[in-house]
Amino acid sequence: MSCHGKVALVTGSSRGLGKAIAQRLASEGATVALTARTMDPDPKYQGSLRLTLDEIEQAGGAAVAVPADLSDVEQRGAMFAEVVRQVGAPDILVNNAAVTFLRPLDEFPERRVRLMMEMHVMAPLHLTQLAIPAMRERGRGWVLNVTSVGGDLPEGPPFSEFDRSAGFGVYGTAKAALNRLTKSLAAELYDDGIAVNAAAPSNPVATPGAGTLDLAKTDTEDIALITETAFQLCTGDPKILTGRIAHTQSFLAETGRS
């Protein structure tokens, strides 16, 4: 179990991709710190930290749950401190938590733009900053940012009908910024033995969030592809496997795990 003895902090782990990644890391021996806003089951939401925690423990894994609103800088700091108090500083940090609104740019509310940038960019940067000192002291660490193919630049002109009408402008901007942040952190932390990567499903996965936004009602990609990609990026040699913006299918084909 290549994660044995390591602590992994996974944000947005009450449901969807974050939950799946947390479960995979726990199955590989990591003690997983779960965080999201929803601690206990709520009829308004699908999934909760309590459910993820129970499922990990029932499968024989180890986990703790610390709820927090990661759009709030003070709650981020308090959550991280509580994780360190309970299980120690993370060896692995998975920045998955996000909030997404889709709307044409000419009518996008400023408060929602700010919230999306806070969740997709500022929170991953802040949590990485909090994780760096212990990782640097150990001489090893792994940071994974969950991104999206939406961060890739649209082709054109001419532009596709999808790009002209989908309202992905702010989402794509946030993910593109996250990708650039990933590359910069990878470069700056390379000599410290800290790997920083980003991973994105090559095709839509029918998570609760995707379903709410009418992006994916049924899977066009097996969620196991993102969990395998995440596992490899969270355990690989930091001197070799860093600075990657990995799309699941091409990455797994490259590594022979597709």
N, C-alpha and C positions, 0 to 999 in steps of 0.2 A: 504494500500500500504506500505509494510514493508521497502521499500527503500525511502520512502518520507522524504525529508529533507537531504538526503545524496548526496554526490558528488561521482561519479564513473568515473575513468579514464580507458579507454579501448584502448589498443594499437592494431594496425593492424585492425582498425574498418572501413576501406573503403570497405571491401568485406568479404565474407566467414564467418567463425565462429565468428570472432571479431565483424562484423556487426550484426550478429544475437544476440550475447550476449548483445551488446550495446542497441539494440532495446528492448530486454526483460527487461533490467534494467531500461530503460526509461519508459517502460509501467508500471513498478512497482513503479514509482514515483521518481527515481533518476534523478538528473541533470547529464547528461553524457558528459564528455570531450572526444572527438574523436581525435585520432591521427594516422597518417600513412603518407606515402610519397605523395600520390596522392590526391591533394586538389580538383581539378576540373576534370570533365570528360575528358578522353583522349582515343582516338581510340585504343591505344596500350594496354590498360588495361580494365578489366571488373570491374566497380565500382569505386567510389571516395568518399572522405569525404563529398563533397558537396551533393552527392546523399543520403548518409546515414543521414546527417543532415536534409535534406529536408523531408525525409520519417519519421524521428522521430518527427519533428515539425508538419507535416501534421496529424500525429496520436495523436497529443495533448501533446507530450512529450517536454522536455527541453534539449537542448544540445548546445555545442559549439564545434568548430573544430579548431585544431591547428596542421598544418602539420609539420612533422619532419622526417629526416632520422635517425632512432633509432640505426643504426650501428655507428653513430657519437656521441661520449660522450658529446661534447659541445652542439650539437643539442638536446640531451636528457635533459640536464640541462636547456637549454633555453625554451624548450617546457614545462617542468614541472613548471618552474617559471611563464610562461604565463598562464597556467591553473590555478595556485593559484591566479594570479592577476585577472582573469576573474570570476572564480566561487568558489575559495577557495581550500584549500588542500583536496585531496581525502580521503573519508572514505573507499572507495573500489578501489582497483587497480587490473585490469585484464591484465596480461602480455600475450598477444596473438601473437603479431607481430613476424614473423619468415621469414627466407629465407632458401630454401632447394635445394641442388644439390644431385643427385644420381649418384654415380660412384664407381667402384671398388677401394678399398683402395690403391692398388699398383700404381694407376695412379691419385690419387686425388690431385688437385693443392693446394699448401699450402695456397694461398690467399683465396681460397674458404673455406677451413677448418677454417681459422681464422674468416672469415665473419660469418660462421654458428655459431661458438662458441660465437662470439660477440652478435649475435642476440638472440640465444636460451638461453644463460647463463649469459653473462655479462650485457646485457641490463635489464633483469628482476631483477638481483641483484642490479644494480645501481638505478633503479626506486624505488625498495622497500626501499633502503637506504634513498632516498629522501622523501619517504612517511612516514617513521617510526616516525620522531619527532612529527608531528601533531597527528598521531594515538596514540602515546604513551601519549601525553598530554591529549587527550580525554579519554584515557583508553579503547579504542575500535578501531578496524579496521579489514579489511578483504583483504587479498591478494590471488589472484587466478592465478596460472600459467597454461596455456594451454599446455598440454603435449601430449603424444602419446603412444599407446601400443608398438610402435617401440622402446621405452625405456626399455622394458622388455628384459631380457636376452634370446637369442635364445636357444632352447633345442638341445641337442646333445653332442657328436656324437651318432648316425649318425645325420647329419644336413639335414634339409629339402632342397629340390631343391630351394625354395624361398630364404632361408637364404644364400645358396651358391652362388646365382647369382644376387640378387636384388640390391646390391650396397648401402644398408642402413647403412653401418658401421658408418659413421660420424654422420648421422642423429640420429641413435640409441644411440651413445655415447653422443651426445649433450642432448638428452631428458633424458637419464639416469642421467647425471650430473644435469639437472634441477630438476629431482625428488629428488635427494640427497640434493640439495640446499633447496628445499621445506621443507623436513623433518628437516633440521638443523635450518632453520629460524623459523619453527613452535615451535621447542623446545626452542630456545633462546628468542622468543617473547611471550611465553605462559604466563608468569607472568605479561605481559603488556596488556593482553586482546586482542591481535592481532592474528587473525586466518590466517594461511598460508596453502593453499591446492593446489593440482594440479588436473586437470580433463582431461580426454581423451575420445574421442568416442570409443566405443567398436569395432565398424566396420567402414569402410571408409564412409565418407560423401563427396558428389560430389561438393566440393567448387571449385572456379576458380583455386586455386593453385594446388589442387589434380588433376584437369583435365589437367592442363599444364604438369604435371609430369606423366600423363597416369596412375595414381593410382586409380582414381575413376571417371568414366564417368557418372555413374548413382549411386544414393544413395543406399547403403545397410543398412543405418541407418537414421532414421528421425532426422533432425537437431534440432528438438524440444527437443530431449533427452539431447543434450549438453547444450542447453539454460536452461533447467530445472535444470540440475546438477549444472551449474554455479550459477543460482539464489539461490539454496539452500546453496551452499558453500560460497556465498557472503552475506548471511543473517543469517546463523546459529549461535548458541551460541559458541563463541570462546573458551570457556573452555571445550567444548565437541567435536565440529566439527572442528578439526584442525589436521594438519599433515597427511591428507589423500591424497593418490594417487588414485583418483577415476576413475574407468572405468564406463562409463555411465550406462550400462545395469545392472551390478551387484550392483552398488551404488543405483540406483533408485528402484531396487527390494528390497534392504535392507531397504530403507526409505519408502517403500510403495507408491512410485510415478510412478512406471513403467507403 
